[in-house]
Amino acid sequence: MEETKPFEISKHVVWEAYKRVKANKGAAGIDDESISEFEEKLKDNLYKIWNRMSSGSYFPPPVKVVEIPKKNGGVRILGVPTVADRIAQMVAKLYFEPRVEPHFHPDSYGYRPGKSAIDAVTVTRQRCWRYNWLLEFDIKGLFDNIDHELLMRAVKTHTDCKWLLLYIERWLKAPFQMEDGRIIERSSGTPQGGVISVLLSNIYLHYVLDLWFERVVKPRLNGEAYMVRYIDDFVLCLIPLRCLALSGGSP
């Protein structure tokens, strides 16, 4: 029998969240605590997460910033939450993902249950032989620049669960801790590397990109256009070859 708390969060979900975080491995956050060190007091640590989340008193610690060099120059900013915070985020994801997943576009493939990068490549390869134009895009700085207000409006479209809304807002506002120890406040974005960040990014792009393409772009091309998206990378297939054959020319 579980204790009475303001928010109903199952201890079994916290346990499942821990198992998934452990399976995903990952580096330590700002507290330098590894998964194996977290497991030294596993029962107590999981109880703390459940107790604080259920009571509304869970506040995420700052996110550790790790700079990953890019092949073409520059760096990619990766945000690494603590092990405990990754488990807390996974709890929220386990509750929230089933609510939003059915609404996503079928040609959105990034980090979704039952979909993979290979699936996205397979569909793109099949379509590219039937279309004259294949355009590839990469959204620059997506994870760093997502508008928090717009994102929360999208989140509230799918849930009115008070604790989900409370903690998602707190995760969005959790500051960065730089490698030199500086604390940087954030007013936009969701850290690339956070457990719930990809789900939030998919929700955001569902409204600002996927639905826009289906409702605005595709009708203007008489429905003869397709998009395949994998998080912030997407491919457009435009103008079927048969249309060119009928017109006798090129676009």
C-alpha positions as CSV (number, residue, x, y, z in Angstrom):
1,M,0.0,0.0,0.0
2,E,1.5,3.3,-1.1
3,E,1.6,6.4,1.1
4,T,-0.9,9.2,0.4
5,K,0.8,12.1,-1.5
6,P,-0.5,15.1,-3.4
7,F,0.5,13.4,-6.7
8,E,-0.2,9.8,-7.5
9,I,3.0,8.3,-8.9
10,S,3.5,4.6,-8.7
11,K,6.6,3.2,-7.1
12,H,6.5,0.4,-9.7
13,V,7.0,3.1,-12.4
14,V,9.9,4.5,-10.5
15,W,11.5,1.0,-10.5
16,E,10.8,0.6,-14.2
17,A,12.4,4.0,-14.9
18,Y,15.5,3.0,-12.9
19,K,15.8,-0.3,-15.0
20,R,15.6,1.6,-18.3
21,V,18.1,4.3,-17.2
22,K,20.5,1.5,-16.1
23,A,20.1,-0.3,-19.4
24,N,20.9,3.0,-21.3
25,K,24.0,3.5,-19.2
26,G,25.3,7.1,-19.6
27,A,27.8,9.3,-17.8
28,A,27.6,10.9,-14.4
29,G,26.1,14.4,-13.9
30,I,27.3,17.3,-11.8
31,D,27.5,15.1,-8.7
32,D,29.9,12.7,-10.4
33,E,27.7,9.8,-9.2
34,S,27.8,6.8,-11.5
35,I,24.9,4.3,-11.8
36,S,26.9,1.7,-9.8
37,E,27.4,4.3,-7.0
38,F,23.7,5.2,-7.1
39,E,23.0,1.5,-6.7
40,E,25.0,1.3,-3.4
41,K,21.9,2.8,-1.7
42,L,19.4,1.9,-4.4
43,K,16.3,1.5,-2.2
44,D,16.9,4.8,-0.3
45,N,17.7,6.6,-3.5
46,L,14.7,5.4,-5.4
47,Y,12.5,6.2,-2.4
48,K,13.8,9.8,-2.3
49,I,12.9,10.2,-6.0
50,W,9.4,8.8,-5.5
51,N,8.8,10.7,-2.3
52,R,9.9,14.1,-3.7
53,M,8.1,13.7,-7.0
54,S,4.9,12.5,-5.3
55,S,5.0,15.5,-2.8
56,G,5.7,18.2,-5.4
57,S,9.1,18.9,-3.9
58,Y,11.4,17.5,-6.6
59,F,13.7,20.1,-8.1
60,P,16.1,19.0,-10.8
61,P,19.8,19.9,-10.2
62,P,21.8,21.8,-12.8
63,V,22.6,19.9,-16.0
64,K,26.3,19.1,-16.6
65,V,27.5,20.6,-19.9
66,V,29.8,18.4,-22.1
67,E,31.2,19.8,-25.4
68,I,31.4,17.2,-28.2
69,P,33.5,18.2,-31.2
70,K,31.8,18.1,-34.6
71,K,33.4,16.5,-37.6
72,N,32.9,19.7,-39.6
73,G,34.2,22.0,-36.8
74,G,32.5,23.6,-33.8
75,V,31.1,21.7,-30.9
76,R,27.8,20.1,-29.9
77,I,26.5,21.0,-26.5
78,L,25.4,17.9,-24.6
79,G,23.5,18.2,-21.3
80,V,24.1,15.4,-18.9
81,P,21.6,15.1,-16.0
82,T,22.5,13.3,-12.8
83,V,21.5,9.6,-12.6
84,A,18.7,10.4,-10.1
85,D,17.4,13.2,-12.5
86,R,17.5,10.8,-15.4
87,I,15.3,8.4,-13.5
88,A,12.9,11.2,-12.5
89,Q,12.7,12.2,-16.2
90,M,12.1,8.6,-17.2
91,V,9.2,8.4,-14.8
92,A,7.6,11.4,-16.5
93,K,8.3,10.0,-19.9
94,L,6.7,6.6,-19.0
95,Y,3.5,8.4,-18.0
96,F,3.4,11.0,-20.7
97,E,4.7,9.2,-23.9
98,P,1.7,6.9,-24.2
99,R,-0.6,10.0,-24.2
100,V,1.1,11.8,-27.1
101,E,2.5,9.0,-29.1
102,P,-0.8,8.2,-31.0
103,H,-0.9,11.8,-32.2
104,F,2.5,11.9,-33.9
105,H,2.8,11.8,-37.7
106,P,3.6,8.3,-39.1
107,D,6.6,9.7,-40.9
108,S,8.2,10.9,-37.7
109,Y,10.8,8.3,-36.7
110,G,13.1,9.8,-34.1
111,Y,13.3,7.8,-30.8
112,R,9.8,6.6,-31.0
113,P,8.5,3.1,-29.9
114,G,8.7,0.7,-32.8
115,K,10.5,3.1,-35.1
116,S,14.1,3.5,-36.0
117,A,16.6,5.4,-38.1
118,I,16.8,2.3,-40.4
119,D,13.0,2.6,-40.9
120,A,13.4,6.3,-41.9
121,V,16.1,5.5,-44.4
122,T,14.1,2.6,-45.9
123,V,11.0,4.8,-46.5
124,T,13.2,7.6,-47.9
125,R,15.0,5.2,-50.3
126,Q,11.6,3.8,-51.5
127,R,10.2,7.2,-52.2
128,C,13.3,8.8,-53.7
129,W,13.0,6.6,-56.8
130,R,9.5,7.9,-57.4
131,Y,10.1,11.7,-57.0
132,N,12.1,14.2,-59.0
133,W,13.2,16.3,-56.1
134,L,14.8,15.1,-52.8
135,L,15.6,17.9,-50.3
136,E,17.5,17.3,-47.1
137,F,17.3,19.6,-44.1
138,D,19.0,19.9,-40.7
139,I,17.4,22.2,-38.1
140,K,20.3,24.1,-36.6
141,G,20.4,24.4,-32.9
142,L,16.9,22.8,-32.3
143,F,17.6,21.6,-28.8
144,D,19.1,25.0,-27.8
145,N,16.4,27.2,-29.1
146,I,13.0,25.6,-28.5
147,D,10.6,28.3,-27.3
148,H,9.5,27.3,-23.8
149,E,6.1,29.1,-24.0
150,L,5.2,27.5,-27.3
151,L,6.4,24.1,-26.1
152,M,4.3,24.2,-22.9
153,R,1.2,25.2,-24.9
154,A,1.8,22.1,-27.0
155,V,2.3,19.9,-23.9
156,K,-0.9,21.3,-22.3
157,T,-2.8,20.2,-25.4
158,H,-2.1,16.6,-24.4
159,T,-2.2,16.6,-20.6
160,D,-3.6,18.5,-17.7
161,C,-1.7,16.3,-15.2
162,K,-0.5,18.8,-12.6
163,W,2.7,17.0,-11.7
164,L,3.7,16.4,-15.3
165,L,3.3,20.1,-16.1
166,L,5.1,21.1,-13.0
167,Y,8.2,19.0,-13.5
168,I,8.4,19.5,-17.3
169,E,8.6,23.3,-16.6
170,R,11.2,22.7,-14.0
171,W,13.3,20.6,-16.3
172,L,13.1,23.2,-19.0
173,K,14.4,25.9,-16.6
174,A,17.1,23.8,-14.9
175,P,20.4,25.7,-15.4
176,F,23.5,24.5,-17.1
177,Q,26.7,23.9,-15.2
178,M,29.7,24.6,-17.4
179,E,33.0,22.7,-17.3
180,D,34.6,25.6,-15.4
181,G,31.8,25.5,-12.8
182,R,29.8,28.5,-13.9
183,I,26.0,28.2,-13.6
184,I,24.2,29.5,-16.7
185,E,20.5,30.1,-16.5
186,R,18.3,29.0,-19.5
187,S,15.3,30.7,-21.0
188,S,14.9,28.4,-24.1
189,G,15.7,24.9,-25.3
190,T,15.7,21.5,-23.8
191,P,19.1,19.9,-23.1
192,Q,20.2,17.4,-25.7
193,G,21.0,14.4,-23.5
194,G,18.1,14.6,-21.2
195,V,15.8,11.6,-21.1
196,I,12.6,13.6,-21.8
197,S,14.2,16.1,-24.2
198,V,13.6,14.0,-27.3
199,L,9.9,13.5,-26.5
200,L,9.5,17.3,-25.9
201,S,11.3,18.0,-29.1
202,N,9.0,15.7,-31.0
203,I,5.9,17.4,-29.5
204,Y,7.3,20.8,-30.5
205,L,8.1,19.8,-34.1
206,H,4.8,18.0,-34.4
207,Y,3.0,21.3,-34.2
208,V,5.5,23.7,-35.8
209,L,6.7,21.5,-38.6
210,D,4.8,18.2,-39.2
211,L,1.3,19.6,-39.1
212,W,2.4,22.8,-40.9
213,F,3.7,20.6,-43.7
214,E,0.6,18.5,-43.9
215,R,-1.9,21.4,-43.7
216,V,-0.1,24.1,-45.7
217,V,2.7,22.8,-47.9
218,K,1.2,19.5,-49.1
219,P,-2.1,20.9,-50.3
220,R,-0.3,23.5,-52.4
221,L,1.5,20.6,-54.2
222,N,-1.8,18.7,-54.7
223,G,-0.8,16.2,-52.1
224,E,2.3,15.2,-54.1
225,A,4.8,15.7,-51.4
226,Y,6.1,13.7,-48.4
227,M,8.3,14.4,-45.5
228,V,10.4,11.9,-43.4
229,R,11.6,13.3,-40.1
230,Y,14.1,12.0,-37.6
231,I,14.1,14.6,-34.8
232,D,15.8,17.7,-36.3
233,D,16.8,16.1,-39.6
234,F,14.2,15.7,-42.3
235,V,13.9,14.9,-46.0
236,L,11.2,16.1,-48.5
237,C,10.2,14.2,-51.6
238,L,8.6,16.5,-54.2
239,I,7.2,16.3,-57.7
240,P,6.5,12.7,-58.8
241,L,8.4,11.5,-61.9
242,R,5.0,10.7,-63.6
243,C,4.0,14.3,-63.4
244,L,7.1,15.3,-65.3
245,A,6.4,12.7,-67.9
246,L,2.9,14.0,-68.4
247,S,4.1,17.6,-68.7
248,G,6.9,16.7,-71.0
249,G,9.5,18.9,-69.2
250,S,11.3,19.6,-66.0
251,P,10.2,21.9,-63.1
